[in-house]
């Protein structure tokens, strides 16, 4: 299993409009559709880091 399809907790809010009316969408893993703004988006893990890692600027 790659990092992009790793299991994750379901999101509670749309990251674009903040509404809670989001549902799984389509066949792709971690793809959701917002019933308020109608955006379809994918929740994707970019990687992992440590507590001491510097924030890239
Ligand atoms: Zn939305």
PDB file of the backbone (N, CA, C, O) and the ligand in Angstrom, with CONECT records:
HET     ZN  A 101       1
ATOM      1  N   UNK A   1       0.847  -1.205   0.000  1.00  0.00           N
ATOM      2  CA  UNK A   1       0.000   0.000   0.000  1.00  0.00           C
ATOM      3  C   UNK A   1       0.881   1.254   0.000  1.00  0.00           C
ATOM      4  O   UNK A   1       1.761   1.394   0.848  1.00  0.00           O
ATOM      5  N   UNK A   2       0.650   2.135  -0.921  1.00  0.00           N
ATOM      6  CA  UNK A   2       1.464   3.347  -0.993  1.00  0.00           C
ATOM      7  C   UNK A   2       0.933   4.391  -0.003  1.00  0.00           C
ATOM      8  O   UNK A   2      -0.142   4.242   0.578  1.00  0.00           O
ATOM      9  N   UNK A   3       1.712   5.430   0.158  1.00  0.00           N
ATOM     10  CA  UNK A   3       1.301   6.478   1.099  1.00  0.00           C
ATOM     11  C   UNK A   3       0.061   7.216   0.625  1.00  0.00           C
ATOM     12  O   UNK A   3      -0.714   7.724   1.435  1.00  0.00           O
ATOM     13  N   UNK A   4      -0.122   7.273  -0.670  1.00  0.00           N
ATOM     14  CA  UNK A   4      -1.256   8.039  -1.177  1.00  0.00           C
ATOM     15  C   UNK A   4      -2.580   7.328  -0.939  1.00  0.00           C
ATOM     16  O   UNK A   4      -3.639   7.954  -0.959  1.00  0.00           O
ATOM     17  N   UNK A   5      -2.517   6.019  -0.714  1.00  0.00           N
ATOM     18  CA  UNK A   5      -3.765   5.298  -0.474  1.00  0.00           C
ATOM     19  C   UNK A   5      -3.843   4.775   0.957  1.00  0.00           C
ATOM     20  O   UNK A   5      -4.732   3.987   1.283  1.00  0.00           O
ATOM     21  N   UNK A   6      -2.924   5.206   1.807  1.00  0.00           N
ATOM     22  CA  UNK A   6      -2.938   4.763   3.193  1.00  0.00           C
ATOM     23  C   UNK A   6      -4.259   5.153   3.853  1.00  0.00           C
ATOM     24  O   UNK A   6      -4.868   6.168   3.514  1.00  0.00           O
ATOM     25  N   UNK A   7      -4.676   4.339   4.782  1.00  0.00           N
ATOM     26  CA  UNK A   7      -5.931   4.626   5.474  1.00  0.00           C
ATOM     27  C   UNK A   7      -5.823   5.936   6.254  1.00  0.00           C
ATOM     28  O   UNK A   7      -4.759   6.311   6.747  1.00  0.00           O
ATOM     29  N   UNK A   8      -6.939   6.597   6.342  1.00  0.00           N
ATOM     30  CA  UNK A   8      -6.966   7.873   7.060  1.00  0.00           C
ATOM     31  C   UNK A   8      -8.313   7.994   7.732  1.00  0.00           C
ATOM     32  O   UNK A   8      -9.272   7.314   7.367  1.00  0.00           O
ATOM     33  N   UNK A   9      -8.373   8.867   8.716  1.00  0.00           N
ATOM     34  CA  UNK A   9      -9.655   9.144   9.345  1.00  0.00           C
ATOM     35  C   UNK A   9     -10.503   9.942   8.363  1.00  0.00           C
ATOM     36  O   UNK A   9      -9.970  10.766   7.620  1.00  0.00           O
ATOM     37  N   UNK A  10     -11.799   9.716   8.347  1.00  0.00           N
ATOM     38  CA  UNK A  10     -12.636  10.472   7.411  1.00  0.00           C
ATOM     39  C   UNK A  10     -12.627  11.959   7.768  1.00  0.00           C
ATOM     40  O   UNK A  10     -12.694  12.324   8.942  1.00  0.00           O
ATOM     41  N   UNK A  11     -12.546  12.808   6.752  1.00  0.00           N
ATOM     42  CA  UNK A  11     -12.563  14.251   7.015  1.00  0.00           C
ATOM     43  C   UNK A  11     -13.960  14.682   7.457  1.00  0.00           C
ATOM     44  O   UNK A  11     -14.957  14.093   7.040  1.00  0.00           O
ATOM     45  N   UNK A  12     -14.025  15.692   8.288  1.00  0.00           N
ATOM     46  CA  UNK A  12     -15.307  16.174   8.799  1.00  0.00           C
ATOM     47  C   UNK A  12     -15.801  17.416   8.085  1.00  0.00           C
ATOM     48  O   UNK A  12     -16.997  17.708   8.073  1.00  0.00           O
ATOM     49  N   UNK A  13     -14.861  18.150   7.485  1.00  0.00           N
ATOM     50  CA  UNK A  13     -15.237  19.404   6.848  1.00  0.00           C
ATOM     51  C   UNK A  13     -14.630  19.491   5.455  1.00  0.00           C
ATOM     52  O   UNK A  13     -13.545  18.966   5.205  1.00  0.00           O
ATOM     53  N   UNK A  14     -15.338  20.155   4.558  1.00  0.00           N
ATOM     54  CA  UNK A  14     -14.776  20.440   3.249  1.00  0.00           C
ATOM     55  C   UNK A  14     -13.640  21.442   3.432  1.00  0.00           C
ATOM     56  O   UNK A  14     -13.835  22.470   4.081  1.00  0.00           O
ATOM     57  N   UNK A  15     -12.446  21.167   2.871  1.00  0.00           N
ATOM     58  CA  UNK A  15     -11.323  22.098   3.036  1.00  0.00           C
ATOM     59  C   UNK A  15     -11.495  23.385   2.241  1.00  0.00           C
ATOM     60  O   UNK A  15     -10.724  24.328   2.422  1.00  0.00           O
ATOM     61  N   UNK A  16     -12.490  23.441   1.367  1.00  0.00           N
ATOM     62  CA  UNK A  16     -12.669  24.626   0.525  1.00  0.00           C
ATOM     63  C   UNK A  16     -13.749  25.565   1.042  1.00  0.00           C
ATOM     64  O   UNK A  16     -13.579  26.784   1.017  1.00  0.00           O
ATOM     65  N   UNK A  17     -14.852  25.005   1.509  1.00  0.00           N
ATOM     66  CA  UNK A  17     -15.924  25.885   1.973  1.00  0.00           C
ATOM     67  C   UNK A  17     -16.245  25.679   3.451  1.00  0.00           C
ATOM     68  O   UNK A  17     -16.966  26.480   4.047  1.00  0.00           O
ATOM     69  N   UNK A  18     -15.714  24.609   4.045  1.00  0.00           N
ATOM     70  CA  UNK A  18     -15.897  24.411   5.475  1.00  0.00           C
ATOM     71  C   UNK A  18     -17.186  23.720   5.865  1.00  0.00           C
ATOM     72  O   UNK A  18     -17.446  23.515   7.051  1.00  0.00           O
ATOM     73  N   UNK A  19     -18.002  23.357   4.878  1.00  0.00           N
ATOM     74  CA  UNK A  19     -19.259  22.687   5.196  1.00  0.00           C
ATOM     75  C   UNK A  19     -19.013  21.207   5.524  1.00  0.00           C
ATOM     76  O   UNK A  19     -17.957  20.654   5.220  1.00  0.00           O
ATOM     77  N   UNK A  20     -20.005  20.592   6.146  1.00  0.00           N
ATOM     78  CA  UNK A  20     -19.851  19.209   6.603  1.00  0.00           C
ATOM     79  C   UNK A  20     -20.493  18.186   5.671  1.00  0.00           C
ATOM     80  O   UNK A  20     -20.430  16.986   5.938  1.00  0.00           O
ATOM     81  N   UNK A  21     -21.099  18.636   4.599  1.00  0.00           N
ATOM     82  CA  UNK A  21     -21.823  17.732   3.706  1.00  0.00           C
ATOM     83  C   UNK A  21     -20.869  17.107   2.684  1.00  0.00           C
ATOM     84  O   UNK A  21     -20.967  17.379   1.487  1.00  0.00           O
ATOM     85  N   UNK A  22     -19.957  16.278   3.160  1.00  0.00           N
ATOM     86  CA  UNK A  22     -19.011  15.635   2.261  1.00  0.00           C
ATOM     87  C   UNK A  22     -19.217  14.130   2.299  1.00  0.00           C
ATOM     88  O   UNK A  22     -19.478  13.547   3.351  1.00  0.00           O
ATOM     89  N   UNK A  23     -19.095  13.515   1.128  1.00  0.00           N
ATOM     90  CA  UNK A  23     -19.298  12.080   1.004  1.00  0.00           C
ATOM     91  C   UNK A  23     -18.233  11.491   0.083  1.00  0.00           C
ATOM     92  O   UNK A  23     -17.714  12.178  -0.796  1.00  0.00           O
ATOM     93  N   UNK A  24     -17.911  10.207   0.292  1.00  0.00           N
ATOM     94  CA  UNK A  24     -16.987   9.541  -0.627  1.00  0.00           C
ATOM     95  C   UNK A  24     -17.530   9.647  -2.047  1.00  0.00           C
ATOM     96  O   UNK A  24     -18.740   9.597  -2.266  1.00  0.00           O
ATOM     97  N   UNK A  25     -16.619   9.794  -3.008  1.00  0.00           N
ATOM     98  CA  UNK A  25     -17.035  10.025  -4.380  1.00  0.00           C
ATOM     99  C   UNK A  25     -16.188   9.197  -5.325  1.00  0.00           C
ATOM    100  O   UNK A  25     -14.963   9.179  -5.202  1.00  0.00           O
ATOM    101  N   UNK A  26     -16.811   8.520  -6.256  1.00  0.00           N
ATOM    102  CA  UNK A  26     -16.090   7.804  -7.292  1.00  0.00           C
ATOM    103  C   UNK A  26     -15.382   6.565  -6.785  1.00  0.00           C
ATOM    104  O   UNK A  26     -15.572   6.128  -5.650  1.00  0.00           O
ATOM    105  N   UNK A  27     -14.569   6.021  -7.653  1.00  0.00           N
ATOM    106  CA  UNK A  27     -13.881   4.772  -7.359  1.00  0.00           C
ATOM    107  C   UNK A  27     -12.542   4.997  -6.684  1.00  0.00           C
ATOM    108  O   UNK A  27     -12.044   4.108  -5.993  1.00  0.00           O
ATOM    109  N   UNK A  28     -11.953   6.160  -6.870  1.00  0.00           N
ATOM    110  CA  UNK A  28     -10.619   6.424  -6.331  1.00  0.00           C
ATOM    111  C   UNK A  28     -10.658   6.492  -4.809  1.00  0.00           C
ATOM    112  O   UNK A  28     -11.631   6.955  -4.213  1.00  0.00           O
ATOM    113  N   UNK A  29      -9.585   6.023  -4.202  1.00  0.00           N
ATOM    114  CA  UNK A  29      -9.494   6.071  -2.743  1.00  0.00           C
ATOM    115  C   UNK A  29      -9.353   7.509  -2.270  1.00  0.00           C
ATOM    116  O   UNK A  29      -8.702   8.327  -2.921  1.00  0.00           O
ATOM    117  N   UNK A  30      -9.961   7.807  -1.144  1.00  0.00           N
ATOM    118  CA  UNK A  30      -9.819   9.110  -0.484  1.00  0.00           C
ATOM    119  C   UNK A  30     -10.356  10.266  -1.323  1.00  0.00           C
ATOM    120  O   UNK A  30      -9.936  11.410  -1.152  1.00  0.00           O
ATOM    121  N   UNK A  31     -11.287   9.964  -2.233  1.00  0.00           N
ATOM    122  CA  UNK A  31     -11.866  11.036  -3.038  1.00  0.00           C
ATOM    123  C   UNK A  31     -13.234  11.377  -2.457  1.00  0.00           C
ATOM    124  O   UNK A  31     -14.035  10.494  -2.151  1.00  0.00           O
ATOM    125  N   UNK A  32     -13.480  12.660  -2.315  1.00  0.00           N
ATOM    126  CA  UNK A  32     -14.718  13.107  -1.696  1.00  0.00           C
ATOM    127  C   UNK A  32     -15.382  14.193  -2.522  1.00  0.00           C
ATOM    128  O   UNK A  32     -14.739  14.904  -3.295  1.00  0.00           O
ATOM    129  N   UNK A  33     -16.681  14.297  -2.334  1.00  0.00           N
ATOM    130  CA  UNK A  33     -17.441  15.347  -2.995  1.00  0.00           C
ATOM    131  C   UNK A  33     -18.163  16.155  -1.928  1.00  0.00           C
ATOM    132  O   UNK A  33     -18.780  15.607  -1.015  1.00  0.00           O
ATOM    133  N   UNK A  34     -18.071  17.457  -2.066  1.00  0.00           N
ATOM    134  CA  UNK A  34     -18.759  18.342  -1.137  1.00  0.00           C
ATOM    135  C   UNK A  34     -20.126  18.684  -1.709  1.00  0.00           C
ATOM    136  O   UNK A  34     -20.228  19.183  -2.830  1.00  0.00           O
ATOM    137  N   UNK A  35     -21.173  18.415  -0.942  1.00  0.00           N
ATOM    138  CA  UNK A  35     -22.521  18.677  -1.399  1.00  0.00           C
ATOM    139  C   UNK A  35     -22.890  20.145  -1.348  1.00  0.00           C
ATOM    140  O   UNK A  35     -23.939  20.535  -1.861  1.00  0.00           O
ATOM    141  N   UNK A  36     -22.053  20.964  -0.740  1.00  0.00           N
ATOM    142  CA  UNK A  36     -22.336  22.388  -0.643  1.00  0.00           C
ATOM    143  C   UNK A  36     -21.713  23.171  -1.793  1.00  0.00           C
ATOM    144  O   UNK A  36     -22.404  23.906  -2.499  1.00  0.00           O
ATOM    145  N   UNK A  37     -20.393  23.010  -1.979  1.00  0.00           N
ATOM    146  CA  UNK A  37     -19.723  23.754  -3.056  1.00  0.00           C
ATOM    147  C   UNK A  37     -19.519  22.887  -4.290  1.00  0.00           C
ATOM    148  O   UNK A  37     -19.050  23.375  -5.318  1.00  0.00           O
ATOM    149  N   UNK A  38     -19.870  21.590  -4.201  1.00  0.00           N
ATOM    150  CA  UNK A  38     -19.826  20.642  -5.327  1.00  0.00           C
ATOM    151  C   UNK A  38     -18.413  20.348  -5.815  1.00  0.00           C
ATOM    152  O   UNK A  38     -18.235  19.805  -6.905  1.00  0.00           O
ATOM    153  N   UNK A  39     -17.415  20.699  -5.025  1.00  0.00           N
ATOM    154  CA  UNK A  39     -16.046  20.361  -5.396  1.00  0.00           C
ATOM    155  C   UNK A  39     -15.795  18.884  -5.117  1.00  0.00           C
ATOM    156  O   UNK A  39     -16.319  18.316  -4.158  1.00  0.00           O
ATOM    157  N   UNK A  40     -14.990  18.284  -5.968  1.00  0.00           N
ATOM    158  CA  UNK A  40     -14.502  16.924  -5.730  1.00  0.00           C
ATOM    159  C   UNK A  40     -13.020  17.046  -5.449  1.00  0.00           C
ATOM    160  O   UNK A  40     -12.287  17.675  -6.212  1.00  0.00           O
ATOM    161  N   UNK A  41     -12.579  16.450  -4.364  1.00  0.00           N
ATOM    162  CA  UNK A  41     -11.178  16.594  -3.974  1.00  0.00           C
ATOM    163  C   UNK A  41     -10.675  15.291  -3.393  1.00  0.00           C
ATOM    164  O   UNK A  41     -11.456  14.406  -3.047  1.00  0.00           O
ATOM    165  N   UNK A  42      -9.379  15.185  -3.291  1.00  0.00           N
ATOM    166  CA  UNK A  42      -8.733  13.980  -2.800  1.00  0.00           C
ATOM    167  C   UNK A  42      -7.912  14.303  -1.560  1.00  0.00           C
ATOM    168  O   UNK A  42      -7.122  15.247  -1.545  1.00  0.00           O
ATOM    169  N   UNK A  43      -8.112  13.511  -0.538  1.00  0.00           N
ATOM    170  CA  UNK A  43      -7.311  13.657   0.677  1.00  0.00           C
ATOM    171  C   UNK A  43      -6.036  12.833   0.479  1.00  0.00           C
ATOM    172  O   UNK A  43      -6.100  11.614   0.320  1.00  0.00           O
ATOM    173  N   UNK A  44      -4.892  13.495   0.488  1.00  0.00           N
ATOM    174  CA  UNK A  44      -3.657  12.817   0.161  1.00  0.00           C
ATOM    175  C   UNK A  44      -2.575  13.119   1.192  1.00  0.00           C
ATOM    176  O   UNK A  44      -2.365  14.269   1.580  1.00  0.00           O
ATOM    177  N   UNK A  45      -1.903  12.076   1.618  1.00  0.00           N
ATOM    178  CA  UNK A  45      -0.781  12.243   2.535  1.00  0.00           C
ATOM    179  C   UNK A  45       0.450  12.660   1.748  1.00  0.00           C
ATOM    180  O   UNK A  45       0.817  12.003   0.774  1.00  0.00           O
ATOM    181  N   UNK A  46       1.081  13.733   2.157  1.00  0.00           N
ATOM    182  CA  UNK A  46       2.276  14.204   1.447  1.00  0.00           C
ATOM    183  C   UNK A  46       3.535  13.555   1.979  1.00  0.00           C
ATOM    184  O   UNK A  46       4.565  13.567   1.305  1.00  0.00           O
ATOM    185  N   UNK A  47       3.476  12.986   3.181  1.00  0.00           N
ATOM    186  CA  UNK A  47       4.646  12.349   3.757  1.00  0.00           C
ATOM    187  C   UNK A  47       4.606  12.474   5.265  1.00  0.00           C
ATOM    188  O   UNK A  47       3.599  12.887   5.841  1.00  0.00           O
ATOM    189  N   UNK A  48       5.693  12.119   5.889  1.00  0.00           N
ATOM    190  CA  UNK A  48       5.782  12.251   7.334  1.00  0.00           C
ATOM    191  C   UNK A  48       7.036  13.042   7.673  1.00  0.00           C
ATOM    192  O   UNK A  48       7.943  13.172   6.852  1.00  0.00           O
ATOM    193  N   UNK A  49       7.076  13.562   8.879  1.00  0.00           N
ATOM    194  CA  UNK A  49       8.203  14.368   9.304  1.00  0.00           C
ATOM    195  C   UNK A  49       8.435  14.134  10.790  1.00  0.00           C
ATOM    196  O   UNK A  49       7.800  13.271  11.396  1.00  0.00           O
ATOM    197  N   UNK A  50       9.326  14.889  11.362  1.00  0.00           N
ATOM    198  CA  UNK A  50       9.598  14.768  12.790  1.00  0.00           C
ATOM    199  C   UNK A  50       9.218  16.065  13.471  1.00  0.00           C
ATOM    200  O   UNK A  50       9.000  17.083  12.814  1.00  0.00           O
ATOM    201  N   UNK A  51       9.140  16.025  14.798  1.00  0.00           N
ATOM    202  CA  UNK A  51       8.783  17.236  15.534  1.00  0.00           C
ATOM    203  C   UNK A  51       9.845  18.320  15.391  1.00  0.00           C
ATOM    204  O   UNK A  51       9.562  19.504  15.580  1.00  0.00           O
ATOM    205  N   UNK A  52      11.059  17.915  15.059  1.00  0.00           N
ATOM    206  CA  UNK A  52      12.140  18.906  14.972  1.00  0.00           C
ATOM    207  C   UNK A  52      12.413  19.364  13.547  1.00  0.00           C
ATOM    208  O   UNK A  52      13.319  20.163  13.310  1.00  0.00           O
ATOM    209  N   UNK A  53      11.625  18.856  12.593  1.00  0.00           N
ATOM    210  CA  UNK A  53      11.859  19.239  11.200  1.00  0.00           C
ATOM    211  C   UNK A  53      11.567  20.719  11.001  1.00  0.00           C
ATOM    212  O   UNK A  53      10.636  21.269  11.590  1.00  0.00           O
ATOM    213  N   UNK A  54      12.381  21.355  10.156  1.00  0.00           N
ATOM    214  CA  UNK A  54      12.160  22.758   9.859  1.00  0.00           C
ATOM    215  C   UNK A  54      11.017  22.894   8.852  1.00  0.00           C
ATOM    216  O   UNK A  54      10.874  22.075   7.944  1.00  0.00           O
ATOM    217  N   UNK A  55      10.230  23.910   9.020  1.00  0.00           N
ATOM    218  CA  UNK A  55       9.135  24.167   8.092  1.00  0.00           C
ATOM    219  C   UNK A  55       9.705  24.785   6.832  1.00  0.00           C
ATOM    220  O   UNK A  55      10.367  25.821   6.907  1.00  0.00           O
ATOM    221  N   UNK A  56       9.467  24.177   5.666  1.00  0.00           N
ATOM    222  CA  UNK A  56       9.992  24.760   4.435  1.00  0.00           C
ATOM    223  C   UNK A  56       9.361  26.115   4.162  1.00  0.00           C
ATOM    224  O   UNK A  56       8.167  26.311   4.387  1.00  0.00           O
ATOM    225  N   UNK A  57      10.164  27.042   3.679  1.00  0.00           N
ATOM    226  CA  UNK A  57       9.635  28.392   3.438  1.00  0.00           C
ATOM    227  C   UNK A  57       9.281  28.573   1.969  1.00  0.00           C
ATOM    228  O   UNK A  57       8.821  29.644   1.573  1.00  0.00           O
TER     229      UNK A  57
HETATM  230 ZN    ZN A 101     -17.242  22.507  -0.021  1.00  0.00          ZN
END
